[in-house]
């Protein structure tokens, strides 16, 4: 399939509207390979990954954008992350019976949508709104409406092989009219999930906007990449506290941590574990012999 794992920008030059298109293929299948997701969990996770990839592309920063949904329903947690380097990772936790073709309220229950921007060498920015709407698309658009950011529209879709999305965003400026934004949005609203999944970028844009002046930029590659490392896992282990860690070590003979995003295992034997806390160990001087 062409346009595999790509992020593509486009611009309506006369209307002050920009757009992004994303296709996640091998990167999406890698996320799915780490856990056996039921379809009712897989679909919102794929849509969330497409969404963060699109939204991260609207921000000029070095860091990552994290979308997190926490709810009281069968899907308790959903996390999707994209970086300025066009890498993604994500996961979801669920339990109990999952409704077929469930709506947001039946899948997530009462919850909240959290968008976090983590910048290198800067304090993170976080926005939180109640999780509401008939779809993840509606919930994210509602977030932008409540946070008074640039008017933004999203179209998202996910299958077992591909997650895809399109974003339109109105740029600031008094010369940009509501008429242009409404017209472009009306044309885009005819896009179906199947077309979003199946059509290559140029065919999709021509299908929707062949009467508009659209400038298409060269695509950037997308990839799955987990941010875990032994150093980060060591810091997590140390957060448990020395007493708790050595208690686990006495019971099991080792400490093992598995990254939930990529299933990579990190193992700490007694020597490794003692080394983690060596800097905190106080050595008392031996008492004098008389």
C-alpha positions as CSV (number, residue, x, y, z in Angstrom):
1,X,0.0,0.0,0.0
2,X,1.4,3.3,-1.0
3,X,1.9,6.2,1.4
4,X,2.7,3.7,4.1
5,X,3.8,5.3,7.4
6,X,3.8,8.9,6.2
7,X,2.9,12.3,7.6
8,X,2.1,14.9,4.9
9,X,1.3,18.6,5.2
10,X,-0.8,20.5,2.8
11,X,-2.0,24.2,2.6
12,X,-4.9,26.1,1.2
13,X,-2.8,29.1,0.2
14,X,-5.7,31.5,-0.5
15,X,-7.8,30.5,2.5
16,X,-5.5,30.5,5.5
17,X,-6.2,26.8,6.2
18,X,-3.6,24.2,6.8
19,X,-4.0,20.4,6.9
20,X,-2.1,17.3,7.8
21,X,-2.6,13.7,6.7
22,X,-1.2,10.7,8.4
23,X,-1.0,7.0,7.5
24,X,0.2,4.5,10.1
25,X,0.9,1.0,8.8
26,X,4.0,-1.0,10.1
27,X,4.1,1.4,13.0
28,X,0.5,0.7,13.9
29,X,0.9,-3.1,13.5
30,X,3.9,-2.9,15.8
31,X,1.7,-1.4,18.5
32,X,-0.9,-4.1,18.0
33,X,1.8,-6.9,18.1
34,X,2.6,-6.0,21.7
35,X,-0.9,-6.9,23.0
36,X,-3.9,-8.8,21.8
37,X,-6.4,-5.9,21.5
38,X,-10.1,-6.6,20.9
39,X,-11.6,-4.6,18.0
40,X,-13.6,-2.3,20.3
41,X,-10.3,-1.4,22.0
42,X,-8.2,-1.4,18.9
43,X,-10.3,1.1,17.0
44,X,-10.1,4.0,19.6
45,X,-6.4,3.3,20.2
46,X,-5.6,3.5,16.4
47,X,-7.7,6.7,16.1
48,X,-5.8,8.2,19.1
49,X,-2.4,7.4,17.6
50,X,-3.5,9.0,14.3
51,X,-4.8,12.0,16.2
52,X,-1.6,12.7,18.2
53,X,0.5,12.3,15.1
54,X,-1.6,14.9,13.4
55,X,-1.7,17.3,16.4
56,X,2.0,17.0,17.1
57,X,2.6,18.2,13.5
58,X,0.9,21.5,14.2
59,X,3.3,22.4,17.0
60,X,6.9,23.7,16.6
61,X,8.7,22.0,19.5
62,X,11.2,19.4,20.4
63,X,9.5,16.9,22.6
64,X,6.3,14.8,22.6
65,X,2.5,15.2,22.6
66,X,0.6,12.7,24.8
67,X,-3.1,12.1,24.6
68,X,-4.5,10.2,27.6
69,X,-8.1,9.1,28.3
70,X,-8.9,7.9,31.9
71,X,-12.3,6.5,32.5
72,X,-14.5,4.4,34.7
73,X,-15.7,2.1,31.9
74,X,-14.4,-1.1,30.5
75,X,-11.5,0.8,28.9
76,X,-9.9,2.4,31.9
77,X,-6.8,3.9,30.3
78,X,-5.8,4.8,26.8
79,X,-2.4,6.5,26.0
80,X,-1.1,7.7,22.7
81,X,2.2,9.5,22.2
82,X,3.8,11.2,19.2
83,X,7.1,13.1,19.0
84,X,8.5,15.9,16.9
85,X,10.5,13.2,15.1
86,X,7.3,11.6,13.9
87,X,7.5,8.5,16.1
88,X,4.5,7.0,17.9
89,X,3.7,4.6,20.7
90,X,0.6,3.7,22.6
91,X,-1.4,1.3,24.7
92,X,-4.8,0.7,26.3
93,X,-6.0,-1.1,29.4
94,X,-9.4,-2.8,29.6
95,X,-11.2,-5.3,31.8
96,X,-14.5,-7.0,31.9
97,X,-17.1,-7.3,29.1
98,X,-16.7,-5.0,26.2
99,X,-19.8,-3.8,24.3
100,X,-19.8,-4.4,20.6
101,X,-19.7,-1.2,18.6
102,X,-19.7,0.7,21.9
103,X,-20.1,4.5,22.1
104,X,-17.6,6.6,24.2
105,X,-19.7,6.5,27.3
106,X,-20.2,2.7,27.2
107,X,-16.5,2.1,26.5
108,X,-14.9,4.7,28.8
109,X,-17.7,5.7,31.2
110,X,-17.1,9.0,33.0
111,X,-13.6,10.2,32.4
112,X,-11.3,13.0,31.2
113,X,-9.3,13.7,28.2
114,X,-5.7,14.9,28.9
115,X,-3.4,16.5,26.4
116,X,0.2,17.0,27.5
117,X,3.0,18.7,25.7
118,X,6.4,17.7,27.0
119,X,9.2,20.0,25.7
120,X,12.9,19.4,26.1
121,X,14.3,21.5,28.9
122,X,10.9,23.1,29.7
123,X,8.0,22.5,32.0
124,X,5.2,20.4,30.4
125,X,1.9,22.0,29.4
126,X,-1.2,20.1,30.2
127,X,-4.9,20.6,29.2
128,X,-7.7,18.6,30.8
129,X,-11.4,18.5,29.8
130,X,-14.3,16.1,30.5
131,X,-14.3,13.2,28.0
132,X,-17.6,13.8,26.1
133,X,-19.0,13.3,22.6
134,X,-20.1,10.5,20.4
135,X,-16.6,9.7,19.1
136,X,-12.9,10.3,19.9
137,X,-13.0,12.8,17.0
138,X,-15.8,14.8,18.7
139,X,-14.0,14.7,22.1
140,X,-10.8,16.1,20.7
141,X,-12.6,18.8,18.7
142,X,-14.5,19.6,21.9
143,X,-11.2,20.0,23.7
144,X,-10.0,22.6,21.1
145,X,-13.3,24.4,21.3
146,X,-13.1,24.7,25.1
147,X,-9.5,25.6,25.2
148,X,-10.0,28.5,22.7
149,X,-7.2,27.3,20.5
150,X,-7.2,27.5,16.7
151,X,-10.4,26.0,15.1
152,X,-9.6,22.4,14.3
153,X,-11.4,19.6,12.6
154,X,-10.4,15.9,12.6
155,X,-11.2,12.8,10.7
156,X,-9.9,9.5,12.1
157,X,-10.2,5.8,11.2
158,X,-8.5,2.6,12.1
159,X,-8.5,-1.0,10.9
160,X,-6.3,-4.1,11.8
161,X,-3.7,-3.0,9.2
162,X,-3.8,0.8,9.1
163,X,-4.7,3.8,11.2
164,X,-5.2,7.1,9.4
165,X,-6.3,10.6,10.0
166,X,-6.8,14.1,8.4
167,X,-6.7,17.4,10.2
168,X,-7.8,20.9,9.1
169,X,-6.8,23.9,11.1
170,X,-7.8,27.5,10.5
171,X,-4.8,29.9,10.8
172,X,-5.2,33.3,12.6
173,X,-5.5,36.4,10.5
174,X,-8.3,39.0,9.8
175,X,-8.1,38.3,6.1
176,X,-9.2,34.7,6.5
177,X,-13.0,34.4,6.3
178,X,-15.6,32.2,7.9
179,X,-16.8,31.4,4.4
180,X,-13.5,29.8,3.4
181,X,-13.4,27.7,6.6
182,X,-17.1,26.6,6.3
183,X,-16.6,25.7,2.6
184,X,-13.5,23.6,3.1
185,X,-15.0,21.9,6.1
186,X,-18.1,21.1,4.1
187,X,-16.0,19.5,1.4
188,X,-14.0,17.5,3.9
189,X,-17.1,16.3,5.7
190,X,-17.9,14.0,2.7
191,X,-14.8,11.9,3.5
192,X,-15.6,8.4,4.6
193,X,-13.6,6.1,7.0
194,X,-13.0,3.7,4.1
195,X,-11.6,6.4,1.9
196,X,-9.4,7.7,4.7
197,X,-7.9,4.2,5.1
198,X,-7.7,3.2,1.5
199,X,-6.9,6.3,-0.6
200,X,-3.4,7.5,-1.2
201,X,-2.7,11.1,-0.2
202,X,-2.9,12.8,-3.7
203,X,-6.1,10.8,-4.6
204,X,-7.8,11.7,-1.4
205,X,-7.0,15.4,-1.6
206,X,-8.1,15.5,-5.3
207,X,-11.3,13.7,-4.4
208,X,-12.1,16.3,-1.7
209,X,-10.6,19.5,-2.9
210,X,-10.1,19.4,-6.7
211,X,-11.6,22.8,-7.1
212,X,-9.4,24.4,-4.4
213,X,-5.8,25.6,-4.7
214,X,-3.9,23.1,-2.5
215,X,-0.2,23.1,-2.0
216,X,1.1,19.6,-1.0
217,X,4.5,19.2,0.8
218,X,6.8,16.3,0.7
219,X,5.9,13.6,3.2
220,X,7.9,12.7,6.4
221,X,8.2,9.0,7.5
222,X,6.4,7.8,10.6
223,X,7.8,5.0,12.8
224,X,7.1,3.2,16.0
225,X,9.7,3.9,18.7
226,X,9.5,3.3,22.4
227,X,11.1,5.7,24.7
228,X,12.0,3.1,27.4
229,X,15.7,2.6,28.3
230,X,17.5,0.8,31.1
231,X,18.3,4.2,32.8
232,X,14.6,5.2,32.9
233,X,13.6,1.8,34.2
234,X,16.3,2.0,36.9
235,X,14.9,5.4,38.0
236,X,11.4,3.8,38.2
237,X,12.8,0.9,40.3
238,X,14.4,3.4,42.7
239,X,11.1,5.2,43.1
240,X,9.7,2.1,44.8
241,X,12.1,2.7,47.7
242,X,15.0,0.6,48.9
243,X,12.9,-1.4,51.5
244,X,10.3,-2.4,48.9
245,X,12.8,-3.3,46.3
246,X,15.0,-5.5,48.5
247,X,11.8,-7.2,49.9
248,X,10.9,-8.2,46.3
249,X,14.5,-9.3,45.7
250,X,14.3,-11.6,48.8
251,X,11.1,-13.1,47.5
252,X,12.0,-13.6,43.9
253,X,15.8,-13.4,43.7
254,X,15.6,-10.7,41.0
255,X,13.6,-7.7,39.9
256,X,11.9,-7.8,36.5
257,X,10.2,-4.9,34.8
258,X,8.4,-5.2,31.4
259,X,7.7,-2.0,29.4
260,X,4.0,-1.9,28.6
261,X,4.6,-0.1,25.3
262,X,7.0,-2.5,23.7
263,X,7.1,-5.6,26.0
264,X,10.9,-5.3,26.4
265,X,12.0,-6.9,29.7
266,X,14.5,-5.4,32.1
267,X,16.0,-7.7,34.7
268,X,17.9,-6.7,37.8
269,X,19.8,-9.4,39.7
270,X,21.1,-8.8,43.3
271,X,24.3,-7.2,42.1
272,X,22.4,-4.9,39.8
273,X,19.9,-4.0,42.5
274,X,22.5,-3.2,45.1
275,X,24.3,-1.0,42.6
276,X,21.1,1.1,42.1
277,X,21.1,2.1,45.7
278,X,24.9,2.2,46.3
279,X,24.9,6.0,46.1
280,X,22.4,6.1,49.0
281,X,24.1,3.6,51.2
282,X,25.8,5.0,54.2
283,X,28.9,3.3,55.4
284,X,29.7,3.7,59.0
285,X,33.3,3.6,60.2
286,X,34.3,0.4,61.9
287,X,34.4,0.6,65.7
288,X,37.8,0.7,67.3
289,X,39.2,-2.5,68.7
290,X,40.7,-2.3,72.2
